[in-house]
Amino acid sequence: MGKSSQKQPMFSPTDIDNIKWFWRNYLKDKSPWLLLVLAMVSAQALVYQQFLSLTENGLRVIFEDGSLSQLIKVCAFVFLLFGTRAVLSYVTPRISVWLASNAVRSMRQDLIKHLLRLDLSYFEKTKSGDIILRLVSQVDSLSHFVGQGTVAAVRDLATVIVVSGYLIYKSPLLFTAAMIVIPVLVLMMRGISGKIKEVQQSAENAFGNYMSGIEEMTNGMRTVKISGQEDRERDRLFEATNGIRDLMIRLNAVQALFPPSIDVVSAFVYVLVIGGGGYMVIQGGFGMDAAGIIAFLLGLVIMFDPLRLLASFFAQLQASLILLDSIRGVYREKMRITDHEGSVAEFNTEGDIKFDQVKFAYDPQHPLFEDLDLMIEGGKKTAIVGATGSGKTTVLSLITRLYDVDGGKITIDGLDVRDIKVKSLRSSFSVVAQDIVIFNDTIYENIRYVAPNATEEEIWAAAEAAEIADLMRARGSAPLGPKGSQLSGGQKQRIAIARAFLRSAPILLLDEATSALDQKTEEKIQGALQRLSKDKTTIIVAHRLSSVVAADKIYVLDMGQVVEQGSHAELIAKQGLYAAMYASQKEGYAT
C-alpha cells in the first residue's frame, strides 16, 4: 500500500477535475475580486523585497557612510513599509473570507438542492452521518481552507517569488547553489502526498461512522434506557472516538514531516550561503560585500519561513482534495426518477389505478414482485394486507414513483405513471403513515408544513376535522419537542390526518395509519379517517385487519403475490389466509 501511494502523482486527474469544477462553478465569477486579493498579497511580498534593499542600504550607512540622517530615513521607510503591510494583512483576509464564504454558501445550497432531488433509494442506502458530515463538517473545513489557507499560501508563494527574484538579482551564482536542494523537496512532497490522502479518506469514513452512531444512539435512546444498554452504547462510541484519534495522530505524523524537512534544507542552505558568500567577500571580484551577504542571508531567512508554511499548506491541500472529492461525490449521484420530454401535468386523478404484470426488486438477486396485477378502482376504498415483507408498502412506493418498476407498468386511468410529471403525480396524493415526521414546532406549524400557503381558517378547519383543534388551542405556541416527543401516538396520528385534510388531494394513502395505536385510540381515529376518505380513491395498507373491514376490495399479499382478493365478507367466507389472519387478530383483541 505504501509503495503504491508513493507512486501516485501529487495531483491525480480527479483532483484536477475537481479543482476546475470548483473554480468554474463558484470562483470564476468572482475573478475581479480575486485579482484584487492577488494584487494585495503581491504588495505584501514587495514589502519584503523593499525591506531587504533598505536593510542592505542601512548596513552600508552604518558600516561606511556613518550618516545619522540617512539611517533615520531608512528606518522611517522600513516603518512605513511594514505599516502598509499591516493594513493589507487586515484587509486581505477580510475580503478573501468573504469571497470564500459566499462561494461555499453557494456550493452548500447547490448541494442541498441536489440532495433533495435525489431518489429515495439514495437516502436508504446512505448513512445519515455521511450526509451530515458532507453538509456541515466537510463544507466548513473546505471554506476555511479556501478562504484563509489558500490566500495565505498565495501570499507566501508571492513572497518566495519576489524575494527569490531579488536574491537572483543580487547573486545568481549564490542563489543557484542555495536552491540545488529544491528537487529533493519536490520528490519528498510527492512521496508523502499519497499517504496523506489515504489517511484523510480513512479519517472521513471514521467521522461518518461516528456521526451515524450518535444519531442511532439518540434515535434509539428509549430502547437504550429501557434495556439498560448505556454502557454498551458508551463502549461503542468510545471505540469510534479511539479510531478517530488514531487516524488523526497518523495524519498529523505524515503532515509533520514537511516542516522539519524544510528546516533541514534551510540549515544546509544557510551553511552554503554563509560559507560560499563569505568566500566571495574574502576573495573579492564577485560584487558582494559584507552588507550584501547579510542582506542575502536575511532574504533566505524571510523566504524559508513562507516555504515552511507552503509545505504545511501542501499537506492541508492533499487532505482538502479528499474533502472536495467527497462533497462532489454527491453531485455524481444521478436521479433516476425524472420527467421525460413527453411527460404530462394533467391526468384523471379519479381514474382506476392498475398494476399490469409489474416486476420489481430492491435487490436484483431477490425479486419482490413478478407479474403483479392489481386493480384499484377510482373513488373506492381498496385495502392491501399481508404479513411483514409481503410488499404492501412497496405498492404505495411504486404508485407514487418513489421507485420505478423494473418491468410491466402502473397506470392511472390508462396513463402510465412514468408519463406523468413527478411533481403533478405526487401532488395528487395525501398520505397518513405510521412513520410521521413531527418537527419541534407548534401543532399549528406542523399541520401547515404540507401547505405553507394555506390560510389560518383552512388550517383550523383541518385541525377540527382531525379532532386535534382543542389540543392545538391548549398548547398554543409551545413546541412539541424533538420528533414530537411530547405527544402521544394518537396525537401524532391526528396531526398526520390534519395534514391530509389540509392537503385535500384526490387520492388518499393510508400506510399502517393506526398500527401503532391501541384498539380504543384506533376506534376514535377511524371516524376522522372515514371523513377524510369520503369521495376519494383510498388505498389502505394495513397489518391490522380491523381497519380494512369497510374496504370495497381487499387484496391479500404473500411473498409479493396476490393470493386472495375480495370484500371482507367474501374473504371470510373463503376461509383462506385472510380469514385465518382475521380470526387470529380478533382472538388477540379478545384476550
Secondary structure, DSSP 4 states (H G I P E B T S, - for coil): -HHHHHHS-SS-HHHHHHHHHHIIIIIGGGHHHHHHHHHHHHHHHHHHHHHHHHHHHHHHIIIII--HHHHHHHHHHHHHHHHHHHHHHHHHHHHHHHHHHHHHHHHHHHHHHHHHHS-HHHHHHS-HHHHHIIIIIIHHHHHHIIIIIHHHHHHHHHHHHHHHHHHHHH-HHHHHHHGGGHHHHHHHHHHHHHHHHHHHHHHHHHHHHHHHHHHHHHHTHHHHHHHT-HHHHHHHHHHHHHHHHHHHHHHHHHHTTHHHHHHHHHHHHHHHHHHHHHHHHHH--SS--HHHHHHHHHHHHHHHHHHHHHHHHHHHHHHHHHHHHHHHHHHHPPP-S---TT-BS---TTS-EEEEEEEE-SBTTB-SEEEEEEEE-TTSEEEEEESTTSSHHHHHHHHTTSS--SEEEEEETTEEGGGB-HHHHHHTEEEEESS----SS-HHHHHHTT-TT--HHHHHHHHHHTT-HHHHHHHTT----GGGTTS-HHHHHHHHHHHHHHH--SEEEEESTTTTS-HHHHHHHHHHHHHHHTTSEEEEEESSGGGSTT-SEEEEEETTEEEEEE-HHHHHHHTSHHHHHHHHHHHHHH-
